[in-house]
């Protein structure tokens, strides 16, 4: 679009094209769009009355005036107003957009402490994009209000293969757990691949559609500009861009480039009732911030007690981003309709993105893979697997490092090999069904699109043996011979000192400022297993017996409004360093953060099934308390991730089978899906 075009030119264009349905005016920063309020001489209707798509990315002048004018855009269903400024006040902003379904508010300066109240936030949207703002976990309530909680998508129908979500009502009506049934925690091919059977109503000729989840076979609708235009070009374009039958509220949610924590994202999805079909959050803080608040799961109101005790804190200069240990929330039992996902690569690799002052880009990657990843992989050994959710069709992994020292490439290769196994199993099952007489059953497609979004290009990687970046004070005290303009003899200078290593604290123990009686923890005491049995649900039937009397337990009350519960505090006999550190933090330091039920990750690491655990304390236990940084880092050669994955890819399944027989230990993979490695836009991490 020519930047010198004026409002008069656009007015004339719309007068000549009265049936125009799509108008894209992106990056017209100096354009005042109030000309769209005008009327043509031959007609009495507004110029934009026929518009269904309006994109005003980086357009500021007159936007709110146009959107608030009655009958100006009565048919508009797609609106992009990214980069525009919105007034900051507590009153509702009435937008006259009765048919709006897709709204994009990227880069609008939205903040959690200054919510934006729009009249369209009433359930009429099915797609909302608030990327690249300043939102945090406290914004969850506003997103939850856009969901339809009258639809119960988590049912008993799939309990044997997917598990069942239940509530521990006798302890806390807001505590949801995932109960294991049948083979729901094994993730083997079979019934998990079946497309859901059609739903029927109990009354013949009923006009009401049954409330069911998607059957898993239909691709997700695109909510991009090009995708919406393709939908509108169909014969049923109007219906194709409206809410799906029986569905109301958000199904597509974009949260990238904000300040959410991993725990906040997990909580949001767990409470979303499973109706999200496409979810996008490229990066999230590994730890919830200080003062992180619990949100009531039913009312959406903030609890008066923060979930953060303040006894441990991540060093303010350390930044970690990732989604380790929370992959269970993307299983169908939680995210029943999810078929498209864009998320940080640690979802699959367990390797966080780390920012440490004084370390270069390559050095940070080395510490992430060699020093931080081992503990996370011990505490959360089960990262996301394709068969955890075979209904997932498209996955984009973001912030993927361009270089690796081994673990990252190994994890990605392993995941791609699992994709090949899923593809092979589905092929065998489809061929078997096709050979059977009668009507055959249908299977989901499995994951068919994988994209690795590489991190933004930084400076050229420097050699690993180069000295670390030091600040001025460290240089002054390092013992190096100072530069002088005078011809002083070397004998007069003190001998240079050897550079010394230094430590960077990852987390530190903080002594509470308030006395214990003013602390939010109202009752804590160590108890035996016989007492703990009265304050925990107990293990389900079918699990092997375990002597829980050798475990450590505490009786804990989070607040006066909460019930007493028994919380697992580790044990003394386990060889797991994570369990030992967790026990020390709970019993010796009194770190009670993130109370919640144990998940499959905790039980695989050694925790008892179906009991309470301090999830955030467990995460602290998975990390080193300090990182010792030598004056020079001597590391092995790193590899180019994209080049190595291309080298390991085998073009045909026959070649893959031949290589596997001839060289069973050779790292390679074959997968027939669409695999892309792309460069990311400038990332928003940090």
Phi, psi and omega in degrees: 000135181285129185290339183275358178294141183254173178299326179298322179294318179292323178299316179296320180297316180289332175293324178282339181236072185293341181259017180298130184251346182224131180224121181245115182237039184297144174064022173269072190297330183262006184271129173265114189272012178293352175297339182290347177282346182290170179233147180286153181298326183278343185233159179254004181264154179299155182298325184265020187296331182269354185293132173249337180232125178223118180246118182235049180293125181064034173244125187248326192280121172080006185296308184295324179298318181292317184290338181265357182276127183296143173060018178279317182230063187289338183256002186293129178239342178235124180225125174244115178232037180295144178083359179269158180262144181236145180294149181254098174204171186270351184276159181287134176263115182277116174254128183273069183227076188294334184253012183296133180234335183231123182230131180240118183237047180286147174055041180256008179070025180292140182229150180291328181276356176226074184300150177259116182260107179246144181294340180282352176277058183231020180096357182282339182276143167248355176218130179224127180240110178239037181293157173060045173239202181237043181272154181222192182301334181290349178275357186301321183300323181292323178287321180296331180291345180268005181258157180260102183274002174281344178271122179257094184271342180266100187240176179284349189300326185246023186297322184293330183256339185238349183092185185215133177271123177228169181243140174275076187295332181288346179251317183193118185294350180259002182267110180263141176229162176253111179273139181273132177226136176056237182255026187292342180250017182258328177062048177260153176299158179139235184296338179296338182273353185287138170290140181301141177292150178300146180268147180235150176272154182285337183247130179296145178062023178288138180275347181276129178281140178294144180275102181223164176279169175299146183286354176093359184256344186268131177296157180284140176294144177275134178250014175281168180302311180296321181296318179293320178298323176294321178297318181291337180284349178284162178298326179257039187301321182293315179292326183292336180260002178268181176300145175293153180305130179078006184241137175221140178100182187294137168236344179235125183224125181244119183234014185296154175072025177245203185236036179285153174261162179298319179295324178293319177295317179299317180295319179299313181290323181294330181262008186276359180069009172081010185269355178291127179260324177230127180232136186224112173210102191287337182202147180211149179294136180294332181243143172291146183288166176298135183084016177296133186251144173281140179250131179301129189289342182250318182272340183077004181276150179287136172288150181284352182249125177291148178280354182260119184281336181085007180277335175234145179216140174288138179305133188299338180268353179268132176235127177231136181230138179165182185224038183291141173078010184234015183295339182299335185288346179265009174288155184301333181295333176263303181259079190295327184255001186295127177225353179217132187217136173232118189205165180300144187296340179297344172306328179252325190262338184068013181255116182281164168271126188239136174238116182234126181297141178088353180250139176285177184299312181293321179297320178297321179294323178296315180293324179297318184277323188263336186244327184260321181301317183304317179293319178296322181288335176284318182284329182229071188289343184252089173285179184297134176245148181305322183278359169297326177214084180292351176281346178289126185256330184223133180224128174242122178260124187256168176056033180287124179299150179277339178237151180216151176258013175130303184301320181296312180296321178299315181295317180293321178296317179299318180295319179293325175294323176294325175298320176297320178294320177297316179298316180296316180297318179294323178296315179297317182292322178293320178293322179295320179291323180294332181276350181276144177288157179085190183280123183272156176281161180252153180238155175291165181278340188076184180285118184244349181228118177234126179235129172259115181262104186289148181298161181299143181292129177249201180295162177301135180301133178270165183296146186288339181272002181287151181293154179288157177287128179239153179277177187297319182296320180293323178295324181291330183257009185280348179090004180286150180293124182286154178283142179219143176282345183268152183275071179269144182287151181294334182293335182283348182265146177295149180297142180296143178269151176291133176301137183255146175291159176223160184250142175248118178287128176277310173222152183227154177274130182249123178287123181301137179286325182273150176295164186301325183291341177264357179288155183288344178281114189269333181205121178219131174203147178282137184226164175272171183294327181297325176282322182299330181299335180277352184235019178214151184293330181092162183286145178286165179294148177101349179272147179297147181295149180216134181281094183283354178290342178272358179270157176264137182225150170230148173265128194222136173236121185286326178200173180294338180272353183257153179280163172287134178227155173267127183244131177292131183242023178092197178205176183256351186260344183290144177272357181290123178295332179291317179295319180295319179291322178298316179299318180295318181294322183283309189277326184263326182255348179065041180268104183245084184237135174074051179299130179188173180286153175293146177248180180299332179291317180293318182291325176293332179275351176126359179280152176294157180279149174048062172217175179272149178212155174273098189295321181288323176297322176300321178294319176300320181294336180281349184254150171292144180287325178223156173244122178270118184256114178287163180296330173226141181256110175265108184235161175292168180296137174269162183241152175283121187296311182297316181295319182291322178293322176295324179292326182278347181285133178253135191284332181229156179293326179297318177295323179297316179295321179295316180295322182294328178281320183283320182226080186297340182262002179285126180285112178204170180205154170229133176209131185271004179282183179272115183241120182236143170239115186234160174274138181278159168292167178310121187284167184245014179292126179085000000 
